[in-house]
């Protein structure tokens, strides 16, 4: 497979169209962000559907063939342009669902009223993933309006359950492998390395997510009358969570590190050259230092080492003032970020082996396994990756760096394995965009640069001779 030299002469006009329609594309983003498509909360089910319908309407207006695929959960939006003989096929994946906006009192402006401040649009889903996903929709719109057709076939697969584990997308992919066949998958749900430093991500961590429920007495008790005479579920929960990781950051789950691959020296050297300042990193997060697995740098811990984090805790009295209660129940939500070669199901077996012997008399333990996915890395030697680097340079005015990412996109593994396609993780966001946090934002300049880069990507991919 080789990359051909010619560039479609229409690209210049397409980029001009993108620049001339900046305000309209920004208004369209705001319209989509106003829809509170929270997939995890059934109270927002109708709103999730509204977001899917919005996409169907816009993709139809572009001239694509569009389907709204019903699932037991939230619908999948599928669209495609006509095939182009001799050109490769690209599949764009994204999601229109968003995280819950809680805690609401920490938002400066309402989470579903897009507000522009300092060149950023603030709203839930601004970066994850509505804004990034929409850059590809808008670039296709520009090609359609200017050239009347695309230089290659582009398929779009946009789901409404990414934030809750992509359960029904997996079965859709398994049942529609031929329909989704492609040469490369384009995903924009990651970040740049830093402001002014665009990046292509070539590796992701996996995830294993759990809930732990501990039940003690049949009701909340008076801590004075019963304290010391009944096992306290909250005390037990604290003890168990503490037992999962030691003071050197080493996770104590049996067999946890058996399959962890070492970081190569080439990667270490590449990462040392990146413009990363530890003090700046800490300052941006508002902390006076960091901890983690001993013997590794911050980037190594975030990108290429596994980790454990408590994501939520619940037990006892949480209201104003004091209440001397010995709670009947305690629970925690927690997750492990995994690196390539680790198996989430093996982690579950090891976790049970750790926690069950720690369960004292008077406590009933229930461990609930939620979604999981393995980590993955991609080879840097790929004509599709080179085409993406060219496109990013056209859109952002700078050659991208190559990096890993600490987050997880479980469906990426399925795309790679089932479709046999190269995966291009092209992130337009920034590390301080507050994904999953209050005051999520997305740089409008990067939104527009992302549209330009996406428009250039279709041109550069079309120049690759189909294998």
C-alpha positions in Angstrom: 0.0 0.0 0.0 1.4 3.4 -1.0 0.3 7.0 -0.6 -0.4 8.7 -3.9 0.8 12.3 -4.4 -2.2 14.1 -5.9 -4.4 16.3 -3.7 -8.1 16.9 -4.7 -8.3 20.4 -6.2 -11.6 20.9 -4.4 -9.9 20.8 -1.0 -9.0 24.5 -1.0 -12.6 25.5 -1.7 -13.8 23.1 1.0 -11.5 24.7 3.6 -12.7 28.1 2.4 -16.3 27.0 2.9 -15.4 25.8 6.4 -13.9 29.2 7.3 -16.9 31.1 5.9 -19.4 29.1 7.9 -17.7 29.2 11.3 -20.6 30.9 13.0 -23.2 28.6 11.5 -21.1 25.5 12.6 -20.8 27.0 16.0 -24.5 27.6 16.3 -25.2 24.0 15.3 -22.9 22.8 18.0 -24.8 24.9 20.6 -28.1 23.5 19.4 -26.9 19.9 19.9 -25.4 20.8 23.3 -28.7 22.1 24.6 -30.1 18.5 24.4 -29.5 16.8 27.8 -28.7 13.4 26.4 -27.6 11.7 29.6 -27.6 8.0 28.9 -27.1 6.8 32.5 -30.3 8.4 33.8 -33.6 7.0 32.6 -35.2 10.4 33.4 -33.4 11.7 30.3 -34.4 8.9 27.9 -36.5 11.1 25.7 -33.7 13.7 25.5 -31.3 11.0 24.4 -33.7 10.1 21.6 -34.0 13.8 20.7 -30.2 14.0 20.2 -30.3 10.9 17.9 -33.1 12.5 15.9 -31.2 15.7 15.6 -28.2 13.8 14.1 -30.5 11.9 11.7 -31.9 15.2 10.4 -28.5 16.8 9.9 -26.9 13.8 8.3 -29.9 13.5 5.9 -29.5 17.1 4.9 -25.9 16.5 4.0 -27.1 13.9 1.5 -26.0 10.7 3.3 -28.1 7.6 3.5 -29.1 7.5 7.2 -30.6 4.8 9.5 -31.8 5.1 13.0 -31.2 1.7 14.5 -33.4 0.9 17.5 -31.9 -1.1 20.4 -33.2 -2.2 23.8 -31.3 0.8 25.1 -30.6 4.0 23.2 -30.6 4.1 19.4 -27.6 3.9 17.1 -27.3 6.4 14.2 -25.7 4.9 11.1 -25.0 6.8 7.8 -22.9 6.4 4.7 -21.9 8.2 1.5 -21.7 6.4 -1.8 -18.7 4.1 -2.6 -15.8 5.5 -4.5 -14.0 3.1 -6.8 -10.3 2.6 -5.9 -10.5 4.7 -2.8 -10.3 3.3 0.8 -13.3 3.4 3.1 -13.3 5.4 6.4 -15.6 4.7 9.3 -16.2 7.6 11.8 -17.2 6.6 15.3 -18.6 8.9 17.9 -21.2 9.2 20.6 -24.0 11.6 21.2 -24.7 10.6 24.9 -23.1 12.5 27.7 -22.2 12.1 31.4 -24.6 13.2 34.2 -23.9 16.9 35.0 -23.7 16.4 38.8 -22.7 18.2 41.0 -24.8 21.0 39.6 -23.8 23.5 42.2 -20.3 23.6 40.9 -21.2 24.7 37.4 -20.6 28.4 36.7 -23.2 28.3 33.9 -26.0 25.7 33.5 -24.6 22.5 32.0 -27.1 22.4 29.1 -27.1 26.1 28.3 -24.0 26.5 26.1 -22.1 29.6 27.2 -19.0 31.1 25.6 -16.2 32.4 27.9 -12.7 33.2 26.9 -13.0 31.4 23.6 -14.4 28.2 25.0 -17.9 26.8 24.9 -19.0 25.5 28.3 -21.6 22.7 28.4 -21.9 19.0 29.2 -20.8 17.1 26.2 -18.9 20.1 24.6 -15.8 18.0 24.2 -16.9 14.5 25.2 -18.0 13.9 22.6 -20.5 16.1 20.8 -18.1 18.8 19.8 -15.4 16.5 18.6 -17.8 14.2 16.8 -19.5 17.1 15.1 -16.3 18.2 13.5 -16.5 15.3 11.2 -20.2 15.8 10.4 -19.4 19.4 9.5 -16.4 18.6 7.3 -18.6 16.1 5.4 -21.2 18.9 5.0 -18.5 21.2 3.5 -17.4 18.6 1.0 -21.0 17.9 0.0 -21.9 21.5 -0.5 -18.7 22.4 -2.4 -17.9 19.3 -4.4 -21.2 17.6 -4.5 -19.5 14.3 -3.5 -16.8 13.0 -1.2 -13.4 11.8 -2.4 -13.9 8.4 -0.7 -16.7 6.5 1.0 -17.3 7.6 4.6 -19.5 5.7 7.0 -20.6 7.1 10.4 -21.5 5.1 13.5 -22.7 7.3 16.3 -24.1 5.7 19.4 -26.0 6.8 22.5 -24.5 4.4 25.1 -20.8 5.1 25.2 -21.0 6.6 28.6 -22.7 3.4 29.9 -20.5 0.7 28.3 -21.6 0.5 24.7 -23.5 -2.7 25.4 -25.7 -2.7 22.3 -23.1 -1.3 20.0 -21.1 -4.5 20.5 -23.9 -6.7 19.2 -24.6 -4.3 16.4 -21.0 -4.5 15.3 -21.0 -8.3 15.5 -24.2 -8.6 13.4 -23.1 -5.9 10.8 -19.4 -6.6 10.2 -19.9 -6.6 6.4 -21.9 -3.4 6.4 -19.3 -1.6 8.6 -16.3 -3.0 6.6 -13.7 -0.3 6.2 -9.9 0.4 5.9 -9.6 2.8 8.8 -11.7 3.9 11.8 -11.6 7.6 12.7 -12.4 8.5 16.3 -12.1 11.9 17.9 -12.8 11.3 21.6 -9.3 12.0 23.0 -7.2 15.1 23.5 -4.2 17.1 22.1 -1.0 16.8 24.2 -1.2 20.4 25.2 -2.4 23.8 23.8 -0.7 24.3 20.5 0.6 20.7 20.5 -1.8 18.6 18.4 -1.5 14.8 18.8 -2.4 11.4 17.4 -3.1 8.9 20.2 -1.8 5.4 19.4 -2.7 3.6 22.7 -5.5 3.5 25.3 -5.8 2.0 28.7 -8.6 -0.4 29.3 -11.0 -0.4 32.3 -12.6 -2.8 34.8 -15.5 -1.1 36.8 -17.1 -2.4 39.9 -19.6 -1.7 42.7 -19.0 -3.1 46.2 -22.0 -3.4 48.5 -21.5 -4.3 52.2 -24.6 -5.0 54.4 -24.5 -5.4 58.2 -27.4 -5.1 60.7 -31.0 -5.0 59.5 -31.3 -1.2 60.2 -29.1 1.8 61.1 -28.2 1.6 64.8 -27.3 4.1 67.6 -23.5 4.2 67.5 -23.3 4.7 71.3 -25.6 1.7 72.2 -24.2 -0.7 69.5 -20.7 0.7 68.7 -18.1 -1.9 69.3 -20.7 -4.7 69.5 -21.7 -4.8 65.8 -19.5 -4.9 62.7 -19.7 -1.5 61.0 -20.1 -1.8 57.2 -18.6 1.7 56.7 -15.5 0.8 58.7 -15.2 -2.4 56.8 -15.5 -0.7 53.5 -12.7 1.7 54.3 -10.5 -1.2 55.4 -11.2 -3.1 52.2 -10.5 -0.2 49.8 -7.3 0.5 51.7 -6.2 -3.1 51.1 -6.5 -2.9 47.3 -3.4 -0.7 46.9 -0.3 -0.2 49.1 1.6 2.9 50.0 3.9 2.5 47.0 1.0 2.5 44.6 1.2 -1.2 44.0 -2.2 -2.8 43.4 -2.6 -5.9 45.7 -5.1 -7.9 43.6 -3.6 -11.3 43.1 -2.2 -11.8 39.6 -2.9 -8.2 38.7 0.5 -7.5 37.1 1.0 -11.0 35.5 0.2 -9.7 32.0 1.4 -6.1 32.2 3.7 -5.3 29.3 6.8 -3.1 30.1 7.2 0.3 28.6 9.7 0.3 25.8 12.8 2.4 25.9 11.8 4.0 22.6 8.5 5.2 24.1 10.2 6.5 27.2 12.6 8.5 25.1 9.8 9.9 22.9 7.8 10.9 26.0 10.8 12.6 27.6 11.0 14.9 24.6 7.4 16.1 25.0 6.8 19.6 26.5 5.6 18.4 29.9 6.4 20.3 33.0 5.5 18.6 36.3 5.0 21.8 38.3 2.8 23.3 35.6 0.7 20.1 35.6 0.3 20.2 39.4 -0.5 23.9 39.3 -3.3 23.5 36.7 -4.8 20.8 38.8 -4.6 22.9 42.0 -2.5 20.3 43.9 0.8 20.6 45.7 2.2 17.3 44.6 1.2 13.9 43.2 1.5 10.3 44.2 1.3 7.1 42.2 3.1 3.9 41.4 6.7 4.2 42.6 9.4 4.2 40.0 7.4 5.7 37.1 7.0 9.3 35.8 3.6 11.0 35.7 3.1 10.4 32.0 4.1 6.8 32.3 1.6 6.3 35.2 -1.2 8.0 33.2 -0.5 6.3 29.8 1.2 3.0 30.3 0.7 1.7 33.8 -2.5 0.3 35.5 -4.2 2.3 38.3 -7.0 2.0 40.9 -9.4 4.8 41.8 -12.5 5.0 44.0 -15.2 6.8 42.0 -17.9 7.1 44.6 -18.7 6.3 48.2 -22.0 6.0 50.1 -22.8 5.2 53.7 -24.4 6.6 56.9 -25.6 10.1 57.6 -24.6 12.8 55.1 -26.9 15.7 56.2 -26.1 18.8 58.1 -24.7 18.5 61.6 -24.0 15.3 63.6 -26.0 12.1 63.8 -24.4 9.3 65.8 -25.4 6.4 63.5 -23.8 3.0 62.9 -24.9 2.5 59.2 -26.5 -0.7 58.1 -25.0 -0.5 54.6 -21.9 0.9 52.8 -21.0 0.9 49.2 -18.3 2.1 46.8 -17.9 2.4 43.1 -14.3 1.9 41.9 -12.4 1.1 38.7 -9.1 -0.1 37.5 -7.5 1.3 34.4 -5.7 -1.5 32.6 -2.9 -1.6 30.1 -2.7 -3.7 26.9 -2.6 -7.4 27.6 -4.5 -7.3 30.9 -7.8 -9.1 30.9 -10.7 -7.5 32.8 -12.3 -10.9 33.7 -9.0 -12.1 35.2 -8.9 -8.9 37.3 -12.4 -9.8 38.6 -11.3 -13.2 39.8 -8.3 -11.7 41.5 -10.4 -9.0 43.2 -12.8 -11.6 44.6 -9.8 -13.6 45.9 -8.6 -10.5 47.7 -11.9 -9.2 49.2 -13.7 -12.3 50.3 -11.2 -13.3 52.9 -11.3 -9.8 54.3 -15.0 -9.9 54.9 -15.5 -10.1 58.7 -18.4 -11.8 60.6 -21.6 -9.7 60.5 -21.0 -8.4 56.9 -22.5 -9.6 53.7 -20.5 -8.8 50.6 -21.8 -8.2 47.1 -19.4 -7.4 44.2 -21.1 -6.1 41.0 -19.0 -6.2 37.8 -19.9 -3.4 35.4 -18.4 -2.7 32.0 -14.8 -3.6 31.1 -12.5 -3.4 28.2 -8.9 -4.2 27.4 -6.2 -1.7 26.6 -4.8 -1.4 23.1 -1.9 0.1 21.1 -1.5 0.6 17.4 1.6 0.4 15.2 3.1 3.8 14.2 4.0 2.5 10.8 0.8 3.0 8.8 -0.1 5.1 5.7 -3.4 6.0 7.3 -1.5 7.4 10.3 0.7 9.4 8.0 -2.3 10.7 6.1 -3.9 11.8 9.5 -0.7 13.6 10.4 -0.8 15.5 7.1 -4.4 16.4 7.7 -3.8 17.6 11.3 -0.9 19.8 10.0 -3.3 21.3 7.4 -5.9 22.0 10.1 -3.8 23.1 13.0 -0.7 24.4 11.3 1.6 22.1 13.2 2.8 18.5 12.9 1.2 16.3 15.6 3.1 14.4 18.2 2.3 10.8 19.0 1.1 9.8 22.5 -0.8 7.3 24.5 -4.0 8.2 26.5 -5.0 7.1 30.0 -8.7 6.9 29.3 -10.6 4.0 27.8 -12.8 3.6 24.7 -13.7 -0.1 25.0 -15.3 -0.3 21.5 -11.9 0.5 19.9 -10.7 -3.1 20.5 -13.8 -4.4 18.8 -13.2 -2.2 15.8 -9.6 -3.4 15.5 -10.4 -7.1 15.9 -13.7 -7.4 14.0 -13.1 -5.1 11.1 -9.3 -5.6 10.8 -9.0 -1.8 10.3 -6.4 0.7 11.3 -7.8 3.0 14.1 -7.0 6.7 14.0 -7.5 8.4 17.4 -7.5 12.1 16.5 -8.3 14.2 19.5 -9.1 17.9 19.3 -9.7 18.5 23.1 -7.4 19.6 25.9 -6.5 17.9 29.2 -8.2 20.7 31.1 -11.5 20.4 29.3 -13.1 19.0 32.5 -14.4 15.8 30.9 -16.9 14.1 33.3 -16.5 17.1 35.6 -18.4 20.4 36.2 -17.7 23.2 33.7 -16.8 20.9 30.8 -15.5 23.0 27.9 -14.2 22.9 24.3 -12.1 25.5 22.6 -14.0 27.0 19.7 -10.7 27.6 17.9 -9.9 23.9 18.2 -13.5 23.0 17.1 -13.0 24.9 13.9 -9.4 23.6 13.4 -10.8 20.1 13.9 -13.3 20.7 11.1 -10.5 21.8 8.8 -8.3 18.8 9.8 -11.3 16.5 9.2 -11.9 18.0 5.8 -8.3 17.6 4.8 -8.3 14.0 6.2 -10.8 12.8 3.6 -8.6 14.2 0.9 -5.4 12.6 2.2 -7.1 9.3 2.9 -8.5 9.2 -0.7 -4.9 9.5 -2.0 -4.0 6.1 -0.5 -4.3 3.2 -2.9 -6.8 0.8 -1.6 -5.4 -2.5 -0.5 
